[in-house]
Amino acid sequence: MTETKQMTAAEAVRNIRSGDRVYIGTSSSFAYELLDALYDRKDELEDITLLCAMSISPCRMFDTDWPADIPAGHKGNPFIFDTFFLGAGERKAHRKHNMAFAFTSFHLSQIDLWMREVGRPDISFLQVSRPDDDGNFSFSSAGICDHKYVVEETKRDVFLESNTGSPYVFGQDNLINADHPKVSGIVYTDKNAPELLPDEIDDISKQISEIVVKEVPDGATLQLGLGKMSTAIGYDLKQKNDLGIFSELFSQPMMMLMKNGNVNNSRKGFMDGKSVFSFSAGTQEMYDFMDRNPEIYGAPFPFVNDARNIAKNRSMISINSAMAVDLYGQVAADAIGYSQQSAVGGQLDFVKGAQWSEGGKSIIALSSSFMKHGKRQSKISLQFAPGTPVTTPRSEVQYVATEYGCVNLKVLNMADRVRAMISLAHPDFRDQLTQEAKDAGLI
């Protein structure tokens, strides 16, 4: 059946009509060959909603400076973006003049609800692996996170983009067959999966990593996010033994820990022997490592990000980053003010699940300050900028770490929490924060 459904990307996108909602990818599962072919029809179509999240590679859809004299959604500028998580491309789209953009705040554990109630695709592009002998394509490096629900909710046609560099990943709900009734076409390419190079690690990230790694015992099960902080911590964990992985993201440092023998998944107590993940973003070396690796197990977000499943792992250590934390310990990790940067994602899912785990911990790690226009700014403040949404509420936050220490806020009353947060701030701001807290009656 694969031969009868084979077609070019240009042939596939001829099935798209004005007014369609088109799913195009999540993270490293974007179907760029099909996406480029759709872009070439920009002067023929109107009102095309592109459903996507966490893009990591450049493409014309995101990079074009659309004509200012053509309203968004009209021929010549037909594309409207709709997402549950802003990556590099979505941030560009969000900020560009004359580009229509929609964002809905959802936990990653609720991706099935988003796809059913918000996404509602008419057409879907799925990046997949090469087929196996039975005609099954793996949803590959990132598609496992949501492709099951994409297929279920797609009203008309699903088109597969089968790339040579996209790994065949084992797991749960990880396959689609060429004979599936919704699969209307298969496009074969010699492309690699979209790559994300590791972040360069700065001195502050190294200092924070040294503090956080002390909180991770041998035998812990890990969840790490993206960014230089998580990268630094991941590489520093090579001093630990018998680690496990149960994480929405599989990353470059996790591959290193597996290759180095630090991760063997022997003491998790749930899905032992498997590094469990939902999506991945890294280099082709990492994707090649994942290909048909029996120790790698992919599963959809509603399974991996279910706090009840997270809690089944022993010594579950969840490490997430933040853009800012206030003196109560409230975390802002997806937006500052009215400017959306990313999304809630899976932070709260893992914050809760890790604390329910036997011996588990949730850690929010961030640098205490940053430089802007040559002036130091504090990431710890009395209150957030107006409009800033709270990603993780104070009632859920446990450990907070900066380069000045790591404190368990969970067991502290409000006054002691405020004092602890001030101790984690950059020294340049501690006196000011102390006075502000006194003026507000917090201490």
C-alpha positions as CSV (number, residue, x, y, z in Angstrom):
1,M,0.0,0.0,0.0
2,T,2.9,2.4,0.6
3,E,3.7,2.5,-3.2
4,T,0.1,3.4,-4.1
5,K,0.0,6.2,-1.6
6,Q,3.4,7.7,-2.4
7,M,3.3,11.2,-3.8
8,T,5.3,14.5,-3.9
9,A,4.8,17.2,-1.3
10,A,3.3,19.5,-4.0
11,E,0.7,16.8,-4.8
12,A,-0.2,16.4,-1.1
13,V,-0.8,20.0,-0.4
14,R,-3.2,20.3,-3.4
15,N,-5.7,18.7,-1.0
16,I,-5.7,21.8,1.2
17,R,-8.6,24.2,0.7
18,S,-9.1,27.8,1.9
19,G,-10.4,27.8,5.5
20,D,-8.6,24.6,6.5
21,R,-7.0,24.0,9.8
22,V,-3.7,22.2,9.2
23,Y,-1.5,20.5,11.9
24,I,2.2,20.9,10.9
25,G,4.2,19.6,13.8
26,T,5.5,19.7,17.4
27,S,9.2,20.3,18.3
28,S,11.4,18.0,16.1
29,S,8.4,16.5,14.4
30,F,7.7,19.4,12.0
31,A,7.1,18.1,8.4
32,Y,9.2,20.8,6.7
33,E,9.0,19.3,3.1
34,L,5.2,19.5,3.3
35,L,5.3,22.9,5.0
36,D,7.5,24.4,2.3
37,A,5.1,23.0,-0.4
38,L,2.2,24.6,1.4
39,Y,4.0,27.9,1.6
40,D,4.3,27.8,-2.2
41,R,0.5,28.0,-2.4
42,K,0.4,31.3,-0.3
43,D,-1.0,33.2,-3.3
44,E,-3.8,30.7,-4.0
45,L,-5.3,30.1,-0.5
46,E,-7.0,32.1,2.3
47,D,-7.6,31.6,6.0
48,I,-5.3,28.7,6.6
49,T,-4.8,28.0,10.3
50,L,-1.5,26.3,11.1
51,L,-1.5,24.2,14.3
52,C,2.0,23.8,15.7
53,A,4.1,24.0,18.9
54,M,7.7,24.3,20.0
55,S,9.3,24.8,16.6
56,I,13.1,24.6,16.7
57,S,14.2,25.1,13.0
58,P,13.9,28.1,10.7
59,C,11.3,27.9,7.9
60,R,9.7,30.4,5.5
61,M,6.3,30.3,7.3
62,F,7.9,31.9,10.3
63,D,10.6,33.9,8.7
64,T,8.7,35.8,6.0
65,D,8.0,39.5,6.5
66,W,4.5,39.4,5.2
67,P,3.2,42.4,3.1
68,A,1.8,45.2,5.3
69,D,-0.9,46.0,2.8
70,I,-2.4,42.4,2.8
71,P,-4.5,41.6,5.9
72,A,-3.6,38.4,7.6
73,G,-5.6,35.4,6.4
74,H,-5.9,36.8,2.8
75,K,-4.2,35.5,-0.4
76,G,-0.5,36.5,-0.2
77,N,-0.6,36.3,3.6
78,P,-3.0,33.4,4.3
79,F,-1.5,31.8,7.4
80,I,-2.8,32.1,10.9
81,F,-0.9,30.4,13.7
82,D,-2.6,28.6,16.6
83,T,-0.4,27.0,19.3
84,F,-0.3,25.7,22.9
85,F,3.5,26.3,23.2
86,L,5.7,28.9,21.7
87,G,9.0,27.8,20.3
88,A,11.5,29.9,18.3
89,G,9.3,30.0,15.2
90,E,6.1,30.7,17.1
91,R,7.7,33.6,19.0
92,K,8.7,35.1,15.6
93,A,5.2,34.7,14.3
94,H,3.8,36.2,17.5
95,R,5.9,39.3,17.2
96,K,5.7,39.9,13.5
97,H,3.5,42.8,12.3
98,N,0.5,41.7,10.2
99,M,0.5,38.1,11.2
100,A,-2.5,36.6,12.9
101,F,-1.6,34.5,16.0
102,A,-3.5,32.6,18.6
103,F,-2.3,31.0,21.9
104,T,-4.2,28.8,24.4
105,S,-2.7,28.0,27.8
106,F,-2.8,24.2,28.4
107,H,-0.8,21.7,30.4
108,L,1.0,19.2,28.1
109,S,-0.9,16.5,30.0
110,Q,-4.1,17.9,28.4
111,I,-2.9,17.8,24.7
112,D,-5.8,15.4,23.9
113,L,-8.3,18.1,25.0
114,W,-6.4,20.8,23.1
115,M,-6.5,18.8,19.9
116,R,-10.1,17.9,20.3
117,E,-11.5,21.3,21.4
118,V,-9.0,23.9,20.1
119,G,-6.9,22.3,17.3
120,R,-9.6,20.5,15.3
121,P,-7.4,19.8,12.3
122,D,-8.9,19.3,8.8
123,I,-5.6,18.1,7.4
124,S,-2.5,16.9,9.2
125,F,1.2,16.6,8.3
126,L,3.1,14.0,10.3
127,Q,6.8,13.6,10.2
128,V,7.6,9.9,10.6
129,S,10.4,7.4,10.3
130,R,11.0,5.0,7.4
131,P,8.5,2.1,7.5
132,D,9.2,-1.3,9.0
133,D,8.5,-4.6,7.2
134,D,4.9,-4.4,8.2
135,G,4.3,-1.0,6.7
136,N,4.3,0.7,10.1
137,F,5.9,4.2,10.5
138,S,7.1,5.3,13.9
139,F,5.9,8.7,15.1
140,S,9.7,9.2,15.7
141,S,11.6,11.7,17.8
142,A,8.7,14.0,18.9
143,G,5.5,12.9,17.2
144,I,4.8,10.3,19.9
145,C,3.9,13.2,22.2
146,D,0.7,14.1,20.3
147,H,0.3,12.3,16.9
148,K,-2.1,9.8,18.3
149,Y,-4.6,12.6,19.1
150,V,-3.8,14.4,15.9
151,V,-4.8,11.4,13.8
152,E,-7.9,10.8,15.9
153,E,-9.1,14.4,15.5
154,T,-8.1,15.0,11.8
155,K,-11.4,15.4,9.9
156,R,-10.1,14.6,6.3
157,D,-6.6,13.6,5.4
158,V,-3.3,12.7,7.1
159,F,-0.1,13.0,5.0
160,L,3.1,11.3,6.2
161,E,6.5,12.8,5.6
162,S,9.0,9.9,5.9
163,N,12.5,11.2,6.5
164,T,15.7,9.1,6.4
165,G,17.0,10.8,9.5
166,S,13.9,10.5,11.6
167,P,14.4,7.7,14.2
168,Y,12.1,4.7,14.5
169,V,11.3,4.9,18.2
170,F,9.6,2.2,20.3
171,G,6.9,2.9,22.7
172,Q,3.2,3.4,23.3
173,D,0.8,4.5,20.6
174,N,4.0,5.1,18.5
175,L,3.0,3.7,15.1
176,I,0.8,4.4,12.1
177,N,0.4,2.0,9.2
178,A,0.3,2.9,5.6
179,D,-3.1,1.3,5.4
180,H,-4.6,3.5,8.0
181,P,-7.9,4.9,6.4
182,K,-6.9,8.5,7.1
183,V,-3.5,8.3,5.5
184,S,-4.0,9.7,2.1
185,G,-0.4,10.2,1.0
186,I,3.2,9.5,1.9
187,V,6.1,11.8,1.0
188,Y,9.6,10.3,1.2
189,T,12.6,12.6,1.8
190,D,16.3,12.3,2.5
191,K,16.1,14.9,5.2
192,N,17.3,14.6,8.8
193,A,15.0,15.4,11.7
194,P,15.1,19.1,12.8
195,E,18.2,19.6,15.0
196,L,18.6,21.6,18.2
197,L,22.2,22.2,19.2
198,P,23.1,22.1,22.9
199,D,23.1,25.4,24.7
200,E,26.5,26.9,25.7
201,I,26.9,26.7,29.4
202,D,27.8,29.9,31.2
203,D,29.5,30.3,34.6
204,I,26.3,31.0,36.5
205,S,24.6,27.9,35.1
206,K,27.6,25.9,36.3
207,Q,27.4,27.3,39.8
208,I,23.7,26.5,40.0
209,S,24.3,23.0,38.6
210,E,26.8,22.3,41.4
211,I,24.2,23.3,44.0
212,V,21.3,21.4,42.4
213,V,23.2,18.2,41.7
214,K,23.8,17.8,45.4
215,E,20.0,17.4,45.8
216,V,20.0,14.4,43.4
217,P,20.7,11.0,45.0
218,D,22.0,7.9,43.3
219,G,19.1,5.9,42.0
220,A,17.0,9.0,41.2
221,T,14.6,9.3,38.3
222,L,15.1,12.5,36.3
223,Q,13.0,15.0,34.5
224,L,14.9,17.9,32.8
225,G,13.8,20.6,30.5
226,L,15.6,22.6,27.7
227,G,18.0,25.5,28.2
228,K,21.6,26.0,29.4
229,M,20.6,25.4,33.0
230,S,19.2,22.0,32.3
231,T,22.1,21.2,30.0
232,A,24.6,22.1,32.7
233,I,22.8,20.0,35.3
234,G,22.4,17.1,32.9
235,Y,26.1,16.9,32.1
236,D,27.1,17.3,35.8
237,L,25.0,14.3,36.7
238,K,27.7,12.0,35.3
239,Q,28.9,11.8,38.9
240,K,25.7,9.9,39.9
241,N,24.9,6.2,39.5
242,D,21.8,4.1,38.7
243,L,19.8,7.0,37.4
244,G,16.5,6.7,35.6
245,I,14.6,8.9,33.1
246,F,10.9,9.7,33.1
247,S,10.7,13.0,31.3
248,E,8.5,14.8,28.8
249,L,11.8,15.7,27.1
250,F,14.6,13.4,26.0
251,S,17.7,15.6,25.5
252,Q,21.4,15.5,24.6
253,P,22.6,15.3,28.2
254,M,20.3,12.3,28.7
255,M,21.8,10.5,25.8
256,M,25.3,11.2,27.3
257,L,24.2,9.8,30.7
258,M,22.9,6.6,29.0
259,K,26.0,6.2,26.9
260,N,28.2,6.8,30.0
261,G,26.3,4.2,32.1
262,N,25.0,6.8,34.7
263,V,21.4,6.0,33.5
264,N,20.4,2.4,33.6
265,N,16.8,2.7,34.8
266,S,17.3,-0.1,37.3
267,R,15.8,1.6,40.4
268,K,12.8,3.5,39.1
269,G,10.1,1.1,40.4
270,F,8.0,2.0,37.4
271,M,8.8,1.0,33.8
272,D,12.3,-0.2,34.9
273,G,14.8,-0.6,32.1
274,K,13.2,2.1,30.0
275,S,14.1,5.8,29.5
276,V,10.5,7.2,29.1
277,F,9.8,10.4,27.2
278,S,7.3,12.2,25.0
279,F,9.3,14.5,22.7
280,S,12.9,15.1,22.0
281,A,15.0,17.9,20.5
282,G,18.7,17.5,19.9
283,T,21.4,16.6,17.3
284,Q,21.3,13.9,14.6
285,E,23.7,11.9,16.8
286,M,21.0,11.8,19.4
287,Y,18.3,10.8,17.0
288,D,20.5,8.0,15.6
289,F,21.1,6.9,19.2
290,M,17.3,6.7,19.7
291,D,16.7,4.7,16.5
292,R,15.4,1.2,17.4
293,N,17.0,1.5,20.8
294,P,15.1,-1.0,23.1
295,E,16.0,1.2,26.2
296,I,14.2,4.2,24.7
297,Y,10.4,4.3,25.2
298,G,8.2,7.1,23.9
299,A,4.6,7.7,25.0
300,P,2.0,10.5,24.6
301,F,1.9,13.6,26.9
302,P,-1.3,12.5,28.7
303,F,0.6,9.4,29.9
304,V,4.1,10.8,30.6
305,N,2.8,14.0,32.1
306,D,0.2,12.4,34.2
307,A,1.2,13.3,37.8
308,R,-0.1,10.0,39.0
309,N,2.4,8.2,36.6
310,I,5.2,10.5,37.5
311,A,4.6,9.7,41.1
312,K,5.1,6.0,40.5
313,N,8.8,6.5,40.0
314,R,11.0,6.3,43.1
315,S,13.1,9.4,44.0
316,M,11.5,11.4,41.1
317,I,13.6,14.6,40.7
318,S,11.9,17.2,38.6
319,I,14.2,20.1,37.6
320,N,12.6,23.1,35.8
321,S,13.6,26.7,35.0
322,A,11.8,30.0,35.6
323,M,12.0,33.5,34.2
324,A,11.1,35.0,37.6
325,V,10.1,34.1,41.1
326,D,8.4,36.5,43.6
327,L,9.0,36.7,47.4
328,Y,6.1,34.3,48.0
329,G,7.8,31.7,45.8
330,Q,5.3,32.0,42.9
331,V,6.9,31.0,39.6
332,A,6.6,32.8,36.3
333,A,8.0,30.5,33.6
334,D,6.1,31.2,30.4
335,A,5.4,34.9,30.2
336,I,6.5,38.2,31.7
337,G,4.0,41.0,31.6
338,Y,1.7,40.6,28.6
339,S,4.5,39.1,26.5
340,Q,4.1,35.4,26.0
341,Q,7.5,33.6,25.7
342,S,6.7,29.8,25.8
343,A,3.9,28.1,27.8
344,V,3.0,26.4,31.0
345,G,4.0,23.1,29.3
346,G,4.6,20.3,31.7
347,Q,6.0,22.2,34.6
348,L,3.1,21.9,37.0
349,D,2.5,18.3,36.0
350,F,6.0,17.4,37.1
351,V,6.1,19.7,40.1
352,K,3.1,17.8,41.6
353,G,4.1,14.3,40.5
354,A,7.7,14.6,41.8
355,Q,6.5,15.6,45.2
356,W,4.0,12.7,45.3
357,S,6.9,10.3,44.5
358,E,8.6,8.3,47.3
359,G,11.7,10.3,48.0
360,G,11.0,12.8,45.2
361,K,11.7,16.5,44.9
362,S,10.6,19.3,42.7
363,I,13.3,22.0,42.0
364,I,12.9,25.3,40.3
365,A,16.3,26.6,39.2
366,L,17.1,30.1,37.9
367,S,19.9,32.6,37.9
368,S,19.3,35.3,40.5
369,S,19.7,38.2,38.0
370,F,20.4,39.1,34.4
371,M,21.9,42.0,32.5
372,K,19.8,44.4,30.3
373,H,21.2,47.4,28.6
374,G,24.3,47.2,30.8
375,K,22.3,47.2,34.0
376,R,21.7,44.3,36.4
377,Q,18.1,43.3,36.9
378,S,16.8,40.9,39.6
379,K,14.8,37.8,38.7
380,I,13.5,37.8,42.3
381,S,11.1,40.5,43.2
382,L,8.4,41.6,45.6
383,Q,5.8,41.2,42.8
384,F,5.7,40.4,39.1
385,A,5.2,43.0,36.3
386,P,1.5,43.7,35.7
387,G,0.0,41.1,33.5
388,T,2.4,38.3,34.4
389,P,0.7,35.0,34.7
390,V,1.7,32.6,37.5
391,T,3.0,29.3,36.0
392,T,3.3,27.4,39.3
393,P,1.5,28.7,42.4
394,R,3.2,29.1,45.7
395,S,1.2,26.3,47.2
396,E,2.9,23.8,44.8
397,V,6.5,25.1,44.8
398,Q,9.0,23.1,46.8
399,Y,12.7,23.8,46.2
400,V,14.0,27.0,44.6
401,A,17.6,27.2,43.6
402,T,19.9,30.0,42.4
403,E,23.6,30.4,42.4
404,Y,23.3,31.4,46.1
405,G,21.7,28.3,47.4
406,C,18.8,25.9,47.3
407,V,15.8,26.3,49.8
408,N,12.8,24.1,50.5
409,L,10.0,26.7,50.6
410,K,7.3,24.1,51.1
411,V,7.8,23.8,54.9
412,L,8.2,27.5,55.5
413,N,5.6,30.0,56.7
414,M,5.1,33.1,54.5
415,A,7.5,35.3,56.4
416,D,10.3,32.7,56.4
417,R,9.6,32.1,52.7
418,V,10.2,35.8,52.0
419,R,13.4,35.7,54.0
420,A,14.6,32.6,52.1
421,M,13.8,34.1,48.7
422,I,15.8,37.2,49.7
423,S,18.7,35.0,50.6
424,L,18.6,33.5,47.1
425,A,18.6,36.9,45.4
426,H,21.7,38.7,44.0
427,P,23.5,40.6,46.9
428,D,22.9,43.9,45.0
429,F,19.1,43.6,45.6
430,R,18.8,42.0,49.0
431,D,18.6,45.3,51.0
432,Q,16.0,46.7,48.6
433,L,14.0,43.5,48.7
434,T,14.1,43.4,52.5
435,Q,12.8,47.0,52.7
436,E,10.1,46.3,50.2
437,A,9.0,43.2,52.2
438,K,8.9,45.2,55.4
439,D,6.9,48.0,53.7
440,A,4.4,45.4,52.5
441,G,4.1,43.9,56.0
442,L,5.5,40.5,54.8
443,I,8.3,40.4,57.4
